[in-house]
Amino acid sequence: MATSARPGTEVTAFESRRDFRQSQETRAKFWHVAIVSLFFVAVVGSGLLLGAVMVVGTLRGDDSNEPTSGSRTGRVARALQDGKFCHYVIFDNKTATAIEDRIGRCDEDKPKPKKEKPAAFSWGK
């Protein structure tokens, strides 16, 4: 049986292979844990980023709710879960405060779309 000499101890080839295999298993486990952790960090990070984008998009509001150039307040409509009603918030640009306003229908401030008449049939005139 082959042995290797370490200061003060003798290690057989079997023990040497076992130690090498354990170090490989430890290294493989480390990389496995690192990759799985990185995956979860990426999923959570993308979820947070998507949430931030949705909040910014929700707070942006419609063009109909934009304040005039001389005004310092704006009205923001956030759709509720049913999609029919909106929660209105008034935002003061000068003091950076938001005041909850009311809950109302989302389409009440938007102009009604014009109904177009269907094109009348003509014989090429």
Salt bridges, closest charged atoms under 4 A:
ASP62 OD2 - LYS110 NZ 3.82
ASP92 OD2 - ARG72 NH2 3.09
GLU100 OE1 - HIS87 NE2 3.73
ASP107 OD1 - ARG105 NE 3.41
GLU108 OE2 - ARG102 NH2 2.59
ASP109 OD2 - ARG75 NH2 2.50
